[in-house]
Amino acid sequence: MRIGLLTEGGYPYASGEAHGWCERLVRGLPGHDFALHALTTDARQDARGPGELPANVRLAGSAPLWGDVPVARRRTAPEHPGGRSAGRRARRRFVEHFGDLVAACAASAAGERATGADGQADRFASGLYGLADLARAGAALPALLRSEAAVRVLEAVCHGPGAAPVLQGAQVTDLLAATAELEPALRPLALDWYGDAGLAGVDLCHATSAGAAALPGLLAKRFFGTPLLVTEHAVRLREHYLTDPTAPRTAPVRVLLAAFRRALAAETYARAALITAGGTRARRWQERCGADPARLRTVYPGRDAGPFAAVPDAAPDDSATLVWTGAIAPDKDLVGLLHAFAALRREVPAATLRIIGGLGADPEAAGYRAQCRALAAQLFPDEAVDARSAGENPVSFEEFGGPAAPTPADAYDSATVVVLSSAVEGFPRSLVEAMFCGRATVSTDTGAVCEVIGGTGLVVPPRNPRALAEACRALLADPERRARLGAAARARALELFTVEQNVAAFRGIYLELIAQAPGGPAGCGATAGDGVPRPFARPAESRMPEGPSPTGAARTPSWARAGGRARRTRYGAAGEPAAGQVW
């Protein structure tokens, strides 16, 4: 099966959890061919370049969602006998379609819900696909989106009747900023990914978000009828809501962009054949954004349990080491953890705390780590036995790869209790790894923590150092309870959160979706005389390369081309038995 894997800001250009999940998926399904179409989100990703890809993955296309559009990516209109009039027609069509799109966003921002929701969704879809058809006809869509015509359309909508008050106050600088951000968001509509060598030749599109990565999948569904699968471990729309208030944007720009992203997510959910969520919280967000519960399915992101198999089931009974792992950032609330540990030390003087991990992507991460180090030095100044001995701080800040923690498994091996103190959390990867190691855990009730832990660990309210300290003290004082919880945690993790479980789920989903769409473009592509699709009527050999083409793309053999001269074999022409032959 040929899968069009659509990514945004992750695989194969960036490291992190999204990259790791894609890598585990494609390596776990070597029988499928993945045509990877990647959107990069900053200059560093393009400068770094793609990582090494498995044999069954081909980087079929990449494009930036930042900066100016590369010249090679721009579509230019073909020669037309009436050049100027053709340009005017293209501009008129652009004004019409772009007007529909931004008018639907403005109406959504104004709070039109009950009576106008369906109509505005249809208007947004009409504008979106109208712009795609315009680009496919050869218009230079990125240039149009940055033109004065786009600004005037946006101005008319924002200052027109029915617009939200915040949009009615938009200034020229706001309109320019909004069009500058809408162009990269709509850039996938104008890419050269929709030919036979691209998404026209896949059986299924698998988008890793309902944002910009889903746009090529929506167009493949519209142009070729290709089924669309959407997977979200962290809902991209929720991330925009969390990050946009801190972004340097004015209120009109934030409101308009939020409305656009909300409308795009709703359109993606409406057109997707199936939507998978990485947990219950992500699923609730998808339902709230309009996803049909009947087409939602929870598939937990898998982790490789192999590196943790050798870790003993439980720590020694007399140990008292707390271990925190992760990417240091303000939302991890390490300040609260340090205060909780200070309270714990008053009752368990032998307790130690290991904070293991590098800096997160948050720009304030470095300053936050320095703040935590200073707080640890203040809370535990110098615990030397006399004036001449060197003191040791019971709190250590380490990174993986050091002599004390070469790997995560070594860190969990030293843990009596694993602690998660986050105020904001998505899918808690560190907890899953601790569960693989059979360690008892104390966590804050945030994100998907309760869903992951089940009844195999202690959960306390976030930003409550006293409750965190009491839960840690209870487990340190009860080795038998720690062993019971650790064993239950390991059994739960091996059942629900392994790579094998995740890969098996998507293997079944791929087969399920392609079975429901037997007339797909690549896997089938033919119909009987009565118009009923003939499953798998086009053989896989029809797409074998016949030497390199001038553009470097694989050729379709002449005997397999639709409408071309069929080579007669003993089976006759068009795949039917020749006279006198039997099957």
C-alpha positions as CSV (number, residue, x, y, z in Angstrom):
1,M,0.0,0.0,0.0
2,R,1.2,3.5,-0.8
3,I,0.7,6.0,2.0
4,G,1.1,9.7,1.6
5,L,2.5,10.8,5.0
6,L,1.9,14.5,5.6
7,T,3.9,16.2,8.4
8,E,4.3,19.8,9.6
9,G,7.4,21.0,11.5
10,G,8.5,17.5,12.5
11,Y,9.6,14.4,10.6
12,P,12.1,14.1,9.0
13,Y,13.5,17.6,9.8
14,A,13.1,18.0,13.5
15,S,13.7,15.8,16.5
16,G,11.2,15.3,19.3
17,E,8.3,13.2,20.1
18,A,6.5,13.8,16.8
19,H,9.6,12.7,14.9
20,G,10.0,9.6,17.0
21,W,6.4,8.5,16.5
22,C,6.7,8.8,12.7
23,E,10.0,7.0,12.7
24,R,8.5,4.1,14.8
25,L,5.5,4.0,12.6
26,V,7.3,3.7,9.2
27,R,9.9,1.3,10.5
28,G,7.1,-0.9,12.0
29,L,5.3,-1.1,8.7
30,P,8.0,-2.2,6.2
31,G,5.5,-3.7,3.9
32,H,4.0,-0.3,3.1
33,D,5.6,2.4,1.0
34,F,5.5,5.9,2.5
35,A,5.6,9.0,0.2
36,L,6.6,11.7,2.7
37,H,5.4,15.2,2.1
38,A,6.9,17.5,4.8
39,L,6.2,21.2,5.6
40,T,9.0,23.0,7.5
41,T,8.2,25.7,10.0
42,D,11.5,27.6,10.4
43,A,14.9,28.2,8.8
44,R,16.7,25.9,11.2
45,Q,14.9,22.9,9.9
46,D,15.7,23.6,6.3
47,A,19.3,24.3,7.2
48,R,19.6,21.0,9.2
49,G,18.1,19.0,6.3
50,P,16.2,15.8,6.5
51,G,17.4,12.9,8.6
52,E,18.2,9.4,7.3
53,L,15.1,7.7,6.1
54,P,14.2,4.0,6.1
55,A,14.2,2.1,2.8
56,N,10.4,2.1,2.6
57,V,10.2,6.0,3.0
58,R,10.7,8.4,0.1
59,L,10.8,12.2,0.6
60,A,8.4,13.0,-2.2
61,G,8.1,16.7,-1.4
62,S,9.1,19.4,1.0
63,A,8.1,23.1,1.3
64,P,8.6,25.9,3.8
65,L,5.8,27.5,5.8
66,W,8.1,30.5,6.5
67,G,9.8,33.2,4.4
68,D,9.1,33.9,0.8
69,V,8.0,31.2,-1.6
70,P,10.9,29.6,-3.4
71,V,10.9,30.4,-7.1
72,A,10.8,26.7,-8.0
73,R,7.6,26.3,-6.0
74,R,5.7,29.1,-7.6
75,R,3.2,28.2,-10.2
76,T,3.1,30.5,-13.2
77,A,0.2,30.7,-15.6
78,P,0.7,29.1,-19.0
79,E,0.7,31.2,-22.1
80,H,-2.8,32.4,-22.9
81,P,-4.0,34.2,-26.0
82,G,-5.5,36.9,-23.9
83,G,-2.9,37.4,-21.3
84,R,-4.2,40.6,-19.7
85,S,-7.8,39.5,-19.7
86,A,-6.8,36.1,-18.3
87,G,-5.0,37.9,-15.5
88,R,-8.2,39.9,-14.8
89,R,-10.3,36.8,-14.7
90,A,-7.8,35.2,-12.3
91,R,-7.9,38.2,-10.0
92,R,-11.7,38.3,-10.1
93,R,-11.9,34.6,-9.1
94,F,-9.3,35.2,-6.4
95,V,-11.3,38.1,-4.9
96,E,-14.4,36.0,-4.9
97,H,-12.9,32.9,-3.3
98,F,-10.6,34.7,-0.8
99,G,-13.6,36.9,0.2
100,D,-15.7,33.8,1.0
101,L,-12.8,32.3,3.1
102,V,-12.2,35.4,5.2
103,A,-15.9,36.3,5.5
104,A,-16.5,32.8,7.0
105,C,-13.7,33.4,9.4
106,A,-14.9,36.8,10.4
107,A,-18.5,35.5,10.9
108,S,-17.0,32.7,13.1
109,A,-15.1,35.3,15.1
110,A,-18.3,37.3,15.6
111,G,-19.9,34.3,17.3
112,E,-22.4,33.1,14.7
113,R,-23.2,29.6,16.0
114,A,-26.6,28.1,15.9
115,T,-28.2,29.2,12.6
116,G,-25.1,30.2,10.6
117,A,-22.6,27.5,11.6
118,D,-23.2,25.1,8.7
119,G,-23.5,27.9,6.2
120,Q,-20.3,29.5,7.3
121,A,-18.5,26.1,7.1
122,D,-19.8,25.7,3.5
123,R,-18.6,29.2,2.7
124,F,-15.2,28.5,4.1
125,A,-14.9,25.3,2.2
126,S,-16.1,27.0,-1.0
127,G,-13.4,29.7,-0.6
128,L,-10.7,27.2,0.3
129,Y,-11.2,24.8,-2.6
130,G,-11.9,27.7,-5.0
131,L,-8.4,29.0,-4.2
132,A,-7.0,25.5,-4.7
133,D,-8.7,25.2,-8.1
134,L,-7.3,28.6,-9.0
135,A,-3.8,27.5,-8.2
136,R,-4.2,24.3,-10.1
137,A,-5.3,26.3,-13.1
138,G,-1.9,28.0,-13.1
139,A,-2.5,31.2,-11.1
140,A,0.3,32.4,-8.8
141,L,-1.7,32.0,-5.6
142,P,1.1,33.1,-3.2
143,A,1.6,36.4,-5.0
144,L,-2.2,37.0,-5.0
145,L,-2.4,36.3,-1.3
146,R,0.2,39.0,-0.7
147,S,-1.3,41.4,-3.1
148,E,-3.1,44.7,-2.6
149,A,-6.3,42.9,-3.7
150,A,-6.1,40.5,-0.7
151,V,-5.6,43.4,1.7
152,R,-8.6,45.2,0.2
153,V,-10.8,42.1,0.5
154,L,-9.8,41.7,4.1
155,E,-10.4,45.3,4.8
156,A,-14.0,45.1,3.3
157,V,-14.8,42.0,5.4
158,C,-13.4,43.3,8.7
159,H,-15.0,46.8,8.4
160,G,-18.2,45.4,7.0
161,P,-21.5,44.8,8.8
162,G,-21.6,41.8,11.1
163,A,-17.9,41.6,11.8
164,A,-16.7,41.3,15.4
165,P,-16.0,44.6,17.1
166,V,-12.3,43.7,17.5
167,L,-12.1,43.2,13.7
168,Q,-13.9,46.4,12.9
169,G,-11.1,48.3,14.7
170,A,-8.4,46.7,12.5
171,Q,-5.9,49.1,11.1
172,V,-3.9,48.9,7.9
173,T,-0.9,47.4,9.8
174,D,-3.2,44.7,11.2
175,L,-4.5,43.9,7.7
176,L,-1.0,43.6,6.3
177,A,0.1,41.4,9.2
178,A,-2.9,39.1,8.7
179,T,-2.4,38.6,5.0
180,A,1.3,38.0,5.6
181,E,0.4,35.1,8.0
182,L,-2.5,33.7,5.9
183,E,-0.3,33.3,2.9
184,P,2.1,30.7,4.5
185,A,-0.9,29.0,6.1
186,L,-2.5,28.6,2.6
187,R,0.7,27.9,0.8
188,P,0.1,24.1,0.5
189,L,-2.8,24.9,-1.9
190,A,-0.3,26.0,-4.5
191,L,2.4,23.3,-4.2
192,D,3.4,20.9,-7.0
193,W,2.5,17.8,-5.0
194,Y,-0.7,16.8,-6.8
195,G,0.6,15.1,-9.9
196,D,1.1,11.4,-10.7
197,A,4.5,11.4,-9.0
198,G,2.9,12.9,-5.8
199,L,-0.4,12.5,-4.0
200,A,-2.2,11.4,-7.1
201,G,-0.4,8.1,-6.8
202,V,-1.1,7.1,-3.2
203,D,-3.8,4.9,-1.8
204,L,-4.2,6.9,1.5
205,C,-3.2,10.2,2.9
206,H,-2.1,10.2,6.6
207,A,-1.8,13.7,8.1
208,T,-0.1,14.2,11.4
209,S,-2.2,17.2,12.4
210,A,-5.4,19.0,11.4
211,G,-3.5,22.2,10.5
212,A,-1.5,23.0,7.5
213,A,-0.3,19.3,7.1
214,A,-3.9,18.3,6.4
215,L,-4.4,20.7,3.5
216,P,-2.6,18.5,0.9
217,G,-4.8,15.6,2.2
218,L,-7.9,17.6,1.7
219,L,-6.9,18.5,-1.8
220,A,-6.0,14.8,-2.6
221,K,-9.5,13.8,-1.4
222,R,-11.1,16.5,-3.6
223,F,-9.0,15.9,-6.7
224,F,-8.6,12.2,-6.6
225,G,-11.0,10.8,-4.0
226,T,-8.1,9.6,-1.8
227,P,-9.2,8.7,1.8
228,L,-7.7,11.0,4.5
229,L,-6.6,9.8,8.0
230,V,-5.8,12.4,10.6
231,T,-3.7,11.7,13.7
232,E,-3.3,14.2,16.5
233,H,-1.5,13.4,19.7
234,A,-1.6,17.1,20.8
235,V,-4.4,19.0,19.1
236,R,-2.8,21.7,17.0
237,L,-5.7,24.1,17.5
238,R,-5.2,23.9,21.3
239,E,-1.5,24.7,20.9
240,H,-2.4,27.8,18.9
241,Y,-4.8,28.9,21.7
242,L,-2.0,28.5,24.3
243,T,0.8,30.1,22.3
244,D,-0.9,33.0,20.5
245,P,-1.6,35.1,23.6
246,T,2.2,35.4,24.1
247,A,3.0,36.0,20.4
248,P,3.7,39.6,19.2
249,R,0.4,40.0,17.4
250,T,-2.4,42.6,17.8
251,A,-5.8,41.5,18.9
252,P,-7.4,41.7,15.4
253,V,-4.7,39.5,13.9
254,R,-5.0,37.0,16.7
255,V,-8.8,36.8,16.4
256,L,-8.7,36.4,12.7
257,L,-6.0,33.7,12.7
258,A,-7.7,31.8,15.5
259,A,-10.9,31.8,13.5
260,F,-9.1,30.6,10.4
261,R,-7.4,27.7,12.2
262,R,-10.7,26.8,13.9
263,A,-12.5,26.7,10.5
264,L,-9.6,24.6,8.9
265,A,-9.7,22.1,11.8
266,A,-13.5,21.8,11.4
267,E,-13.2,21.2,7.6
268,T,-10.5,18.7,8.2
269,Y,-12.5,16.7,10.7
270,A,-15.6,16.8,8.4
271,R,-13.7,15.4,5.4
272,A,-11.5,12.9,7.2
273,A,-12.4,9.2,6.8
274,L,-11.1,8.6,10.3
275,I,-9.5,10.7,13.1
276,T,-7.2,9.2,15.7
277,A,-6.4,10.9,19.0
278,G,-3.5,10.2,21.3
279,G,-5.7,10.3,24.4
280,T,-9.0,11.2,25.8
281,R,-8.2,14.9,26.2
282,A,-7.2,15.3,22.6
283,R,-10.4,13.4,21.6
284,R,-12.6,15.8,23.7
285,W,-11.0,18.8,21.9
286,Q,-11.6,17.1,18.5
287,E,-15.3,16.6,19.4
288,R,-15.6,20.2,20.5
289,C,-14.2,21.4,17.2
290,G,-16.9,19.4,15.3
291,A,-15.4,16.0,14.8
292,D,-18.0,13.2,14.5
293,P,-17.6,10.8,17.5
294,A,-18.4,7.9,15.2
295,R,-15.2,8.6,13.2
296,L,-13.0,9.1,16.2
297,R,-10.7,6.5,17.6
298,T,-8.1,6.6,20.5
299,V,-4.7,5.2,19.6
300,Y,-2.1,5.8,22.3
301,P,1.4,6.7,21.0
302,G,3.7,3.8,21.5
303,R,7.0,3.7,23.3
304,D,9.8,1.2,22.8
305,A,9.8,-1.0,25.9
306,G,13.0,-2.8,25.0
307,P,15.6,-0.5,26.5
308,F,13.8,-0.7,29.9
309,A,13.4,-4.5,30.1
310,A,16.6,-5.0,32.1
311,V,15.7,-2.6,34.9
312,P,14.9,-4.4,38.1
313,D,11.2,-4.5,39.1
314,A,11.7,-2.5,42.2
315,A,14.3,-0.3,43.9
316,P,15.9,-1.5,47.2
317,D,13.7,-1.1,50.2
318,D,16.0,1.3,52.0
319,S,16.6,3.7,49.1
320,A,15.0,7.2,49.1
321,T,15.8,8.7,45.7
322,L,13.3,10.7,43.8
323,V,13.8,11.0,40.0
324,W,12.4,13.6,37.7
325,T,13.0,13.4,33.9
326,G,12.0,15.6,31.1
327,A,12.7,18.8,29.2
328,I,13.2,21.7,31.7
329,A,10.7,24.5,31.2
330,P,8.4,26.7,33.3
331,D,5.3,24.6,32.8
332,K,7.1,21.6,34.4
333,D,6.8,23.5,37.8
334,L,10.2,22.4,39.1
335,V,10.0,25.3,41.6
336,G,7.0,23.5,43.2
337,L,8.9,20.2,43.2
338,L,11.9,21.8,45.0
339,H,9.6,23.2,47.7
340,A,7.9,19.8,48.0
341,F,11.3,18.1,48.4
342,A,12.3,20.6,51.1
343,A,9.1,19.6,53.0
344,L,9.9,16.0,52.5
345,R,13.4,16.3,53.8
346,R,12.2,17.4,57.1
347,E,10.6,13.9,57.6
348,V,13.0,11.8,55.4
349,P,16.5,13.4,55.9
350,A,18.2,10.7,53.7
351,A,16.0,11.6,50.6
352,T,17.7,12.8,47.4
353,L,16.3,14.4,44.3
354,R,17.7,13.9,40.8
355,I,16.5,16.3,38.1
356,I,17.6,14.8,34.8
357,G,17.0,16.4,31.4
358,G,18.0,19.1,29.0
359,L,16.3,22.4,28.1
360,G,12.9,22.5,26.5
361,A,12.0,24.5,23.5
362,D,10.5,27.3,25.6
363,P,12.7,30.5,25.2
364,E,12.6,31.0,29.0
365,A,13.9,27.5,29.7
366,A,17.6,28.5,30.3
367,G,16.6,31.2,32.7
368,Y,14.2,28.9,34.4
369,R,16.9,26.3,35.0
370,A,19.2,28.9,36.5
371,Q,16.3,30.0,38.8
372,C,15.8,26.4,39.9
373,R,19.5,25.9,40.6
374,A,19.6,29.1,42.7
375,L,16.5,27.9,44.6
376,A,18.1,24.5,45.3
377,A,21.2,26.2,46.6
378,Q,19.1,28.5,48.8
379,L,16.9,25.7,50.2
380,F,19.9,23.3,50.9
381,P,22.8,25.7,51.4
382,D,25.6,23.5,52.7
383,E,25.0,20.2,54.4
384,A,28.7,19.5,55.4
385,V,29.2,17.6,58.7
386,D,31.8,20.2,59.8
387,A,33.3,23.5,58.8
388,R,36.2,21.9,56.8
389,S,34.3,19.3,54.9
390,A,32.7,19.9,51.5
391,G,29.0,19.8,51.6
392,E,26.7,17.9,49.2
393,N,23.5,19.2,47.9
394,P,20.7,16.6,47.9
395,V,19.4,18.0,44.7
396,S,21.4,17.3,41.5
397,F,20.8,18.7,38.0
398,E,22.0,16.3,35.3
399,E,21.5,15.5,31.6
400,F,21.2,12.2,29.8
401,G,24.6,11.0,28.5
402,G,26.5,11.9,31.6
403,P,28.4,9.4,33.8
404,A,25.6,9.1,36.3
405,A,22.7,8.8,33.8
406,P,24.0,7.5,30.4
407,T,20.5,6.4,29.4
408,P,16.9,6.9,30.7
409,A,16.9,3.3,31.8
410,D,19.9,4.1,34.1
411,A,18.0,7.0,35.6
412,Y,14.9,5.0,36.4
413,D,17.1,2.2,37.7
414,S,18.3,4.5,40.5
415,A,14.8,5.8,41.3
416,T,12.8,4.8,44.4
417,V,9.9,6.9,43.2
418,V,9.5,8.7,39.9
419,V,7.9,12.2,40.1
420,L,6.1,14.3,37.6
421,S,5.3,17.8,38.8
422,S,4.0,19.5,35.6
423,A,1.4,22.2,35.7
424,V,0.7,21.6,32.0
425,E,1.3,18.3,30.3
426,G,0.3,16.4,27.2
427,F,1.0,12.7,26.9
428,P,3.5,12.0,29.8
429,R,6.2,10.0,28.1
430,S,8.4,9.9,31.2
431,L,5.6,8.2,33.1
432,V,5.3,5.5,30.5
433,E,9.0,4.8,30.6
434,A,8.9,4.7,34.4
435,M,6.0,2.2,34.2
436,F,8.0,0.0,31.8
437,C,10.6,-0.1,34.6
438,G,8.1,-1.1,37.2
439,R,8.6,2.1,39.3
440,A,5.9,3.6,41.5
441,T,5.1,7.2,40.5
442,V,3.7,10.4,42.0
443,S,2.2,12.7,39.4
444,T,0.1,15.9,39.2
445,D,-3.4,15.7,37.7
446,T,-2.8,17.4,34.4
447,G,-3.1,16.4,30.7
448,A,-3.4,12.7,30.1
449,V,-1.7,11.7,33.4
450,C,-4.7,10.0,35.0
451,E,-5.6,8.2,31.7
452,V,-2.0,6.8,31.5
453,I,-1.5,6.0,35.2
454,G,-4.9,4.4,35.8
455,G,-4.8,3.1,39.3
456,T,-1.1,2.3,39.3
457,G,0.3,5.4,40.9
458,L,-0.5,8.4,43.2
459,V,-2.0,11.5,41.6
460,V,-2.1,14.9,43.4
461,P,-3.4,18.4,42.3
462,P,-1.0,20.5,40.3
463,R,0.9,23.4,42.0
464,N,0.4,21.9,45.4
465,P,3.8,21.2,47.0
466,R,2.4,20.0,50.3
467,A,0.3,17.3,48.6
468,L,3.2,16.3,46.4
469,A,5.5,15.9,49.4
470,E,3.0,13.9,51.4
471,A,2.4,11.4,48.5
472,C,6.2,10.9,48.1
473,R,6.6,10.4,51.8
474,A,3.9,7.8,51.8
475,L,5.5,5.7,49.1
476,L,9.1,6.0,50.5
477,A,7.8,4.7,53.8
478,D,6.0,1.6,52.3
479,P,8.2,-0.7,50.1
480,E,5.5,-3.3,49.7
481,R,3.1,-0.7,48.3
482,R,5.7,0.6,45.9
483,A,6.3,-2.9,44.6
484,R,2.6,-3.6,44.1
485,L,2.1,-0.3,42.3
486,G,5.2,-0.8,40.2
487,A,4.2,-4.3,39.1
488,A,0.7,-3.1,38.1
489,A,2.2,-0.1,36.3
490,R,4.5,-2.3,34.2
491,A,1.7,-4.7,33.2
492,R,-0.5,-1.7,32.2
493,A,2.2,-0.1,30.1
494,L,3.1,-3.3,28.3
495,E,-0.6,-3.8,27.5
496,L,-1.4,-0.3,26.2
497,F,1.7,1.8,25.4
498,T,4.1,-0.2,23.4
499,V,5.3,0.4,19.8
500,E,3.9,-2.9,18.8
501,Q,0.4,-1.9,20.0
502,N,0.6,1.4,18.1
503,V,1.9,-0.1,14.9
504,A,-0.7,-2.9,14.9
505,A,-3.5,-0.4,15.4
506,F,-2.4,1.6,12.3
507,R,-1.8,-1.5,10.3
508,G,-5.5,-2.4,10.9
509,I,-6.7,1.2,10.3
510,Y,-4.9,1.4,6.9
511,L,-6.5,-1.8,5.7
512,E,-9.9,-0.8,7.1
513,L,-9.8,2.6,5.2
514,I,-8.6,1.2,1.9
515,A,-11.2,-1.6,2.1
516,Q,-13.9,1.1,2.5
517,A,-12.7,2.9,-0.6
518,P,-12.0,0.3,-3.2
519,G,-12.1,2.8,-6.0
520,G,-9.0,4.7,-4.7
521,P,-6.6,6.3,-7.2
522,A,-3.6,4.1,-6.9
523,G,-4.8,0.8,-5.4
524,C,-7.7,0.4,-7.8
525,G,-8.5,3.1,-10.4
526,A,-10.8,1.1,-12.6
527,T,-14.5,0.5,-12.8
528,A,-16.7,-2.2,-14.3
529,G,-19.1,-1.4,-17.1
530,D,-21.9,-0.6,-14.7
531,G,-19.7,2.0,-12.9
532,V,-19.0,-0.2,-9.8
533,P,-15.4,0.1,-8.7
534,R,-13.2,-3.0,-9.3
535,P,-10.9,-3.4,-6.3
536,F,-7.2,-3.6,-7.1
537,A,-7.9,-3.7,-10.9
538,R,-4.7,-1.7,-11.6
539,P,-1.7,-4.0,-10.9
540,A,1.2,-2.8,-8.7
541,E,3.5,-3.4,-11.6
542,S,1.8,-0.6,-13.6
543,R,3.8,1.9,-11.5
544,M,7.2,0.2,-11.9
545,P,9.8,2.7,-13.2
546,E,10.9,2.4,-16.9
547,G,14.1,4.3,-16.7
548,P,14.6,7.8,-15.4
549,S,12.4,10.6,-16.8
550,P,13.9,14.0,-17.7
551,T,12.6,15.4,-14.4
552,G,13.9,12.5,-12.3
553,A,10.4,11.1,-11.6
554,A,9.6,7.5,-12.2
555,R,8.0,6.7,-15.6
556,T,4.8,4.7,-16.0
557,P,5.5,1.9,-18.5
558,S,3.9,2.4,-21.9
559,W,2.0,-0.9,-21.5
560,A,0.4,0.3,-18.3
561,R,-0.7,3.8,-19.4
562,A,-4.4,4.5,-19.6
563,G,-5.4,4.9,-23.2
564,G,-2.0,3.9,-24.5
565,R,-1.1,1.0,-26.8
566,A,-1.4,-2.3,-24.8
567,R,1.3,-4.8,-25.4
568,R,-0.2,-8.2,-26.3
569,T,0.9,-11.1,-24.2
570,R,-0.5,-14.6,-24.0
571,Y,-3.2,-13.1,-21.9
572,G,-4.3,-10.8,-24.7
573,A,-4.8,-7.1,-24.6
574,A,-6.2,-5.2,-21.6
575,G,-5.5,-8.1,-19.3
576,E,-8.1,-10.5,-20.8
577,P,-7.2,-14.1,-21.8
578,A,-6.2,-14.4,-25.5
579,A,-8.2,-16.7,-27.7
580,G,-7.7,-20.3,-26.9
581,Q,-6.2,-19.5,-23.5
582,V,-7.6,-20.4,-20.2
583,W,-6.8,-18.9,-16.7
